[in-house]
Amino acid sequence: MSRADQTETVRREAPADVLREPPSRDRGAGTRGMRRLVVEQRVLRVLRWVTIAVLVVITLFPFYYMLMMSFVPIQELLLDPGMLLPPLESLTLGTYQNVLRPLSQGGQGFARFMANSFLVSAAATILTLILVIPGAYAVSRLRFPGRAQLGAVFLAVYLFPAIIIAIPLFVGFSALGIRESLVGLVLVYIALTIPVSIYLLRSYFDTIPASIDEAARIDGASRMQIMRHITIPLARPTIISTALWIFMIAWNEFLFALLFLVTQRDLWTVSLGLSQLADGIEVSKTVLMAGSVLLTVPVVVLYALAERGLTEGLTSGADKG
């Protein structure tokens, strides 16, 4: 039977309602549905960009206003408190000079505060990493009783508020004679950041196949050689992000800095100095904003410098995988 005959046979045997053309009402409903779908897609496309723009403005506007106020003389700000775009010729660096100058020269001494904060934060970051990297590796690779519950213990320790250990540390450091010193502050920040740092690194070490360690051990490598030449390079992105987190905690911490160093102005950190500016009646808001910028910028710069290390580490890990 030819194809034309088959088609004619199907046409004769098929029910009449199957061969009937769809009614015009159904075609109209389908057309309206397509138009509604197109309209919805266009509206959602516009709403997506509107939402992104609103979120960007909400996020960046406080930083822009803080930065703008830090460069405007207080006289200009008092004349026009609502200004958003100050004239370029009115911008000045006098507020930053006031904030950074020593107290003996009429300034606020922020240069000294920032140096103290950087010293404390860098020391706490380096010492914490030296302690937590082998600790996290041991928890991830070695087998010992209670290993499975150790991660929950680390998180439980972090959930306790820091104020609980403030009084015991105050009494203990006073007895040791290191309470009013930067060394005591470094020890406090190490104690505060070790639990979460071990938890973060241990979680990443668990994702590195143990077969790599076994292959290295067959080749004669020791535990330390495996950790130094294999595990740490593979975990470099997580180590960098953990280091940034520790640095931020130490840089922005205020409670223990106030508790231990309030009577030693030369040892103040930048967060403690900023609280002094906020409480000072004679300190203008433009100087306060300049201090806030100095507190914020180092962390932003550090993130920008570490971004390359994070991406390069991820890329190298992908190549090795």
C-alpha positions as CSV (number, residue, x, y, z in Angstrom):
1,M,0.0,0.0,0.0
2,S,1.3,3.4,-0.9
3,R,1.8,6.3,1.5
4,A,-1.2,8.2,0.0
5,D,-3.4,5.2,0.4
6,Q,-2.3,4.8,4.1
7,T,-3.2,8.4,4.8
8,E,-6.6,8.1,3.2
9,T,-7.3,4.9,5.2
10,V,-6.4,6.7,8.5
11,R,-8.5,9.7,7.6
12,R,-11.5,7.4,6.9
13,E,-11.1,5.4,10.1
14,A,-10.3,8.3,12.5
15,P,-13.2,9.8,14.6
16,A,-14.6,13.0,13.3
17,D,-13.7,15.1,16.3
18,V,-10.0,14.2,15.9
19,L,-9.9,15.6,12.4
20,R,-11.8,18.7,13.3
21,E,-9.9,22.0,13.4
22,P,-9.5,23.5,16.9
23,P,-12.1,26.1,17.7
24,S,-11.2,29.7,17.4
25,R,-11.9,30.2,21.2
26,D,-9.0,27.7,22.1
27,R,-6.6,29.4,19.7
28,G,-7.4,32.8,21.3
29,A,-6.7,31.4,24.8
30,G,-3.4,30.0,23.6
31,T,-2.4,33.3,22.1
32,R,-3.3,35.2,25.3
33,G,-1.3,32.7,27.4
34,M,1.8,33.3,25.2
35,R,1.4,37.0,25.4
36,R,1.0,36.8,29.2
37,L,4.2,34.7,29.4
38,V,6.1,37.2,27.3
39,V,4.9,40.1,29.5
40,E,5.8,38.2,32.7
41,Q,9.3,37.5,31.4
42,R,9.8,41.1,30.5
43,V,8.5,42.4,33.8
44,L,10.7,39.9,35.7
45,R,13.7,40.9,33.7
46,V,13.2,44.6,34.6
47,L,12.4,43.7,38.3
48,R,15.7,41.8,38.5
49,W,17.8,44.8,37.5
50,V,15.7,47.1,39.7
51,T,16.3,44.7,42.7
52,I,20.0,44.6,42.0
53,A,20.2,48.4,41.8
54,V,18.3,48.9,45.0
55,L,20.5,46.4,46.9
56,V,23.7,48.0,45.5
57,V,22.5,51.4,46.6
58,I,21.5,50.2,50.1
59,T,24.9,48.5,50.5
60,L,27.1,51.1,49.1
61,F,25.4,54.4,50.1
62,P,26.5,54.2,53.8
63,F,30.1,53.7,52.8
64,Y,29.9,56.5,50.2
65,Y,28.3,58.9,52.8
66,M,31.0,58.0,55.4
67,L,33.8,58.5,52.8
68,M,32.2,61.8,51.6
69,M,31.9,63.2,55.2
70,S,35.5,62.3,56.0
71,F,36.7,64.7,53.3
72,V,34.4,67.6,53.9
73,P,35.2,70.4,56.4
74,I,32.9,70.6,59.3
75,Q,32.0,74.2,58.4
76,E,30.7,73.0,55.0
77,L,28.8,70.2,56.5
78,L,27.0,72.5,59.0
79,L,26.0,74.9,56.2
80,D,24.5,72.0,54.2
81,P,23.9,68.9,56.4
82,G,22.1,67.0,53.5
83,M,24.7,67.4,50.9
84,L,25.5,64.3,48.8
85,L,27.8,65.7,46.1
86,P,30.2,68.3,47.7
87,P,32.2,70.5,45.4
88,L,35.6,69.1,44.7
89,E,37.4,72.4,45.7
90,S,35.9,72.0,49.2
91,L,37.4,68.5,49.9
92,T,40.2,68.4,52.4
93,L,42.6,65.9,54.0
94,G,42.6,67.9,57.2
95,T,40.3,65.5,59.0
96,Y,42.7,62.6,58.3
97,Q,45.7,64.7,59.5
98,N,43.8,65.4,62.7
99,V,43.0,61.8,63.3
100,L,46.5,60.4,62.5
101,R,48.5,63.1,64.5
102,P,49.7,62.1,68.0
103,L,47.8,63.4,70.9
104,S,50.8,65.6,71.9
105,Q,50.4,67.5,68.6
106,G,46.7,68.0,68.9
107,G,45.5,65.0,67.0
108,Q,43.8,61.8,68.0
109,G,46.8,59.4,67.7
110,F,45.2,57.0,65.2
111,A,48.6,56.2,63.6
112,R,49.7,54.6,66.9
113,F,46.3,52.8,67.3
114,M,46.5,51.3,63.8
115,A,50.1,50.1,64.3
116,N,49.0,48.4,67.6
117,S,46.0,46.8,65.9
118,F,48.1,45.6,62.9
119,L,50.7,44.1,65.3
120,V,48.1,42.4,67.4
121,S,46.0,41.1,64.4
122,A,49.1,39.9,62.5
123,A,50.6,38.1,65.5
124,A,47.2,36.5,66.4
125,T,46.7,35.4,62.8
126,I,50.1,33.8,62.3
127,L,50.2,32.1,65.7
128,T,46.7,30.8,65.4
129,L,47.5,29.3,61.9
130,I,50.6,27.7,63.3
131,L,48.5,26.0,65.9
132,V,45.4,25.1,64.0
133,I,46.8,23.7,60.8
134,P,48.5,20.7,62.4
135,G,45.6,20.4,64.8
136,A,43.0,20.3,62.1
137,Y,45.1,17.9,60.1
138,A,45.4,15.6,63.1
139,V,41.6,15.7,63.7
140,S,41.0,15.0,60.0
141,R,43.5,12.2,59.4
142,L,44.2,10.5,62.7
143,R,41.9,8.0,64.4
144,F,41.4,8.4,68.2
145,P,38.5,8.0,70.7
146,G,36.0,11.0,70.6
147,R,37.2,12.2,67.1
148,A,33.7,12.2,65.7
149,Q,32.4,14.4,68.6
150,L,35.3,16.8,68.5
151,G,33.9,19.0,65.8
152,A,30.7,19.5,67.7
153,V,32.7,20.4,70.8
154,F,34.6,23.1,68.8
155,L,31.4,24.7,67.6
156,A,29.8,24.5,71.1
157,V,32.8,26.3,72.6
158,Y,32.3,29.1,70.0
159,L,28.6,29.4,70.8
160,F,29.4,30.6,74.4
161,P,29.5,34.4,74.6
162,A,32.9,35.9,75.0
163,I,31.9,37.8,78.1
164,I,31.8,34.5,80.1
165,I,35.6,34.1,79.9
166,A,36.3,37.8,80.3
167,I,36.5,37.8,84.1
168,P,38.6,34.6,84.4
169,L,41.0,36.0,81.8
170,F,41.1,39.3,83.5
171,V,42.0,37.7,86.9
172,G,44.5,35.2,85.3
173,F,46.3,37.8,83.2
174,S,46.5,40.2,86.2
175,A,48.2,37.5,88.2
176,L,50.6,36.8,85.4
177,G,51.3,40.5,84.8
178,I,50.3,40.5,81.1
179,R,46.8,42.1,81.4
180,E,47.8,45.6,80.3
181,S,49.9,44.5,77.4
182,L,49.5,43.6,73.7
183,V,50.8,40.1,74.5
184,G,47.7,39.4,76.6
185,L,45.4,40.6,73.9
186,V,47.1,38.3,71.3
187,L,46.6,35.3,73.6
188,V,42.9,36.2,74.0
189,Y,42.4,36.4,70.3
190,I,44.2,33.1,69.7
191,A,41.9,31.5,72.3
192,L,38.8,33.0,70.7
193,T,39.6,32.0,67.1
194,I,41.1,28.5,67.5
195,P,37.9,26.5,67.8
196,V,36.2,27.8,64.6
197,S,39.5,27.8,62.7
198,I,40.1,24.1,63.4
199,Y,36.5,23.4,62.5
200,L,36.9,25.2,59.1
201,L,40.2,23.6,58.2
202,R,39.2,20.2,59.3
203,S,36.1,20.3,57.1
204,Y,38.3,21.2,54.1
205,F,41.0,18.6,54.9
206,D,38.2,15.9,55.0
207,T,37.5,16.7,51.3
208,I,41.1,15.9,50.2
209,P,41.2,12.2,49.4
210,A,43.1,10.1,51.9
211,S,44.5,8.1,49.0
212,I,46.9,11.0,48.2
213,D,48.4,10.7,51.7
214,E,48.6,6.9,51.3
215,A,50.4,7.2,48.0
216,A,52.9,9.7,49.5
217,R,53.5,7.3,52.5
218,I,54.2,4.5,50.1
219,D,56.8,6.8,48.5
220,G,58.4,7.2,52.0
221,A,57.0,10.6,53.0
222,S,56.4,11.4,56.7
223,R,53.3,12.9,58.2
224,M,55.0,16.4,58.3
225,Q,56.2,16.1,54.7
226,I,52.7,15.1,53.6
227,M,51.1,18.0,55.4
228,R,53.7,20.5,54.3
229,H,54.1,19.5,50.6
230,I,50.6,18.2,49.8
231,T,47.8,19.1,52.2
232,I,48.7,22.7,52.9
233,P,49.1,23.6,49.1
234,L,45.8,21.9,48.3
235,A,44.1,23.7,51.2
236,R,45.6,27.1,50.5
237,P,42.3,28.9,49.6
238,T,40.7,27.8,52.9
239,I,43.8,28.7,54.9
240,I,43.8,32.2,53.3
241,S,40.1,32.7,54.0
242,T,40.6,31.4,57.6
243,A,43.5,33.8,58.0
244,L,41.4,36.7,56.8
245,W,38.6,35.8,59.3
246,I,41.1,35.7,62.2
247,F,42.6,39.0,61.2
248,M,39.1,40.6,61.0
249,I,38.1,39.3,64.4
250,A,41.3,40.7,66.0
251,W,41.2,44.0,64.0
252,N,37.6,44.8,65.0
253,E,37.4,43.3,68.5
254,F,36.5,45.8,71.2
255,L,35.4,44.1,74.4
256,F,38.7,42.7,75.5
257,A,40.7,45.7,74.2
258,L,38.5,47.9,76.4
259,L,38.8,45.5,79.4
260,F,42.6,45.1,79.3
261,L,43.9,48.3,77.8
262,V,41.6,51.1,78.9
263,T,44.2,52.6,81.2
264,Q,47.1,52.3,78.7
265,R,46.3,54.8,76.0
266,D,49.6,54.1,74.1
267,L,48.5,50.5,73.7
268,W,45.0,51.2,72.4
269,T,43.8,49.4,69.3
270,V,42.0,51.3,66.5
271,S,38.5,50.0,67.6
272,L,39.1,51.4,71.1
273,G,40.3,54.7,69.6
274,L,37.2,54.9,67.4
275,S,35.0,54.5,70.5
276,Q,36.8,57.5,72.0
277,L,36.0,59.6,69.0
278,A,32.4,58.6,69.1
279,D,32.1,59.5,72.8
280,G,34.0,62.8,72.5
281,I,31.8,65.9,72.6
282,E,34.4,68.2,71.1
283,V,35.2,65.8,68.2
284,S,33.5,66.6,65.0
285,K,31.6,64.0,63.0
286,T,33.9,64.5,60.0
287,V,36.8,63.4,62.2
288,L,34.7,60.4,63.4
289,M,34.0,59.4,59.8
290,A,37.7,59.7,59.0
291,G,38.5,57.3,61.8
292,S,35.8,54.9,60.6
293,V,37.3,54.9,57.1
294,L,40.8,54.2,58.6
295,L,39.2,51.3,60.5
296,T,37.5,49.9,57.3
297,V,40.1,50.4,54.6
298,P,42.9,48.0,55.8
299,V,40.4,45.1,55.8
300,V,39.2,45.9,52.3
301,V,42.8,46.2,51.0
302,L,43.7,42.9,52.6
303,Y,40.7,41.2,50.9
304,A,41.8,42.7,47.6
305,L,45.3,41.4,48.0
306,A,44.2,38.0,49.1
307,E,41.7,37.6,46.3
308,R,44.4,36.5,43.8
309,G,45.7,33.9,46.2
310,L,42.2,32.5,46.7
311,T,41.5,32.2,43.0
312,E,44.9,30.8,42.1
313,G,44.5,28.2,44.9
314,L,41.2,27.2,43.6
315,T,42.5,26.9,40.0
316,S,45.5,24.9,41.0
317,G,43.3,22.5,43.0
318,A,41.1,22.1,39.9
319,D,44.2,21.2,37.8
320,K,45.4,18.6,40.3
321,G,41.9,17.1,40.5
